[in-house]
Amino acid sequence: MSASFALALRAAHEAAATQHYPQAALYVVATPIGNLADIGLRALHVLQLVDAIACEDTRHTQSLLRAYGLERPGAQLLAAHQHNEAEAAQAVLARLQQGQRVAYVSDAGTPALSDPGARLVAAARAAGFAVVPLPGASSVTTALSVAGIAEDPAFVFMGFLPSKTGERDAAVQVLAADPRAVVLLEAPHRIEALARALAPVGARPVTVGRELTKQFEEIATVAAQELPAWLAAQPTRTRGEFALVVHPAPASAEPAQDLRVLQLLLPELPLKTAVRLAAEITGQPRNALYAQALRLKPQRDEEAGEN
């Protein structure tokens, strides 16, 4: 264990001294997505404190713990991955019933976000046990933080799209029709297929995060239709793990038409319903349409009074 990690671990213990870590609880622990220095101080403390660690891959987790000088006996590591999570949950519940503290970690990032963990959390909650989140690294928030999206903070997390061509194309059609930002994840062997599938998104910018936080991290923003060419420009660009942010659709170039939709709906529907439907039809932000509806309402009421 390096001196810097030893110092971090000591700081974690000092910071944790004032906190309460209940027994018979499941601790959902985020781990680094690449750079080992991104581990949280609470995570270091809890990974040493708990009685057992359930994990996506015991070998990977053992290596991670070894890097922090926290290596645990093999009996304290429980395999809980996508193929056995329901069964592994029962083993975890048995330990919780004994009053043990159990942590769960996936291979990288925050569990249950396109990673195992959700079924385990659901089982623990259903059985009446406390579930304690320990926030930390996530490729989703990491990619969003460097996408530079300032106009509309709303986003959709779609994660990994289906691998079958027809299902993936259908998912992209849904994505293309959604005006909000969309976060996608992809593996290196499928990134070129995803880039081709995103063609219907057209000129909407896509921020590509490749190997985020790792030595060969690369971040770039290109139009969706130019993504295949960008990948092909350098052989290394198809290597590594990817997090992509499809930027929000640009504001409609036909504001008069959008306003006309709202004007047609307002006389027939309650204001909030008219705004919601207008937003779905035009893709305009709901708050902007609501402001327009409030301006139109006095005019509509005046016209109704004259009639």
SULMORA-V353045 format. One record per pair of residues at least 4 apart in sequence whose ideal C-beta (glycine too) atoms are under 6 Angstrom apart, sorted by the first residue. I is the first residue (numbers start at 1). J is the second residue. Records with the same first field share a line. If there is no record, write none. Layout:
BEGIN
I->J  J
END
This chain:
BEGIN
1->5  6  69
5->68
9->44
11->41
12->16  41  44  45
13->45
15->41
16->45
22->130
23->99  101
24->96  99  129
25->101  130  132
26->102  124  131
27->46  103  132
28->104  111  133
29->43  103  105  134
30->110  135  136  137
31->105
32->36  38  39  137
33->108  109  137  139  213
34->213  214
35->213
36->67
38->137
39->43  44
40->136
42->134
43->134  136
45->49
46->50  103
47->70  103
48->70
50->101  102  103
51->100  101
52->76  78  95  102
53->77  103
54->78  80  92  104
55->61  105
56->81  106  107  116
57->107
58->77  79
60->107
61->105
65->70  71  72
66->71
72->76
78->91
80->85  88  120
81->116
82->116
84->88
85->116  119  120
86->119
89->120  123
92->102
93->127
95->100  102
96->129
104->111  117  120
106->111  115  116  117
109->137  138  139
110->138
111->115  117
112->117  118
114->159  160  185
121->131
124->129  131
125->131
139->212  243
140->157  183
142->212
143->209  243  245
144->245
146->219
147->207  245
149->181  247
152->248  285
154->180
155->180  181
156->180  182
157->183
158->182  184
159->185
160->185
161->168  171
162->167  168
168->197
169->197
172->197  200
175->182
176->200  201
179->248  249  283
180->248
181->245  247  248
182->246
183->245
184->244
185->243
186->190  191  194  242
188->238  239  240
190->194
191->238  242
195->227  228  231
196->228
198->224  227
199->225
201->224
202->225
203->223
204->224  246  247
205->221  247
206->224  227  244  246
207->221  245
208->220  244
209->219  243
210->218  240  242
211->216  217  240
212->217  243
222->226  227  230
226->230
231->237  238
249->283
252->258  282
258->282  284
261->278  281  282
262->278  289  292
265->269  274  277  278
266->274  300
269->273  274
271->293
275->286  289  290  293
278->282  289
279->284  286  289
284->288  289
296->300
END
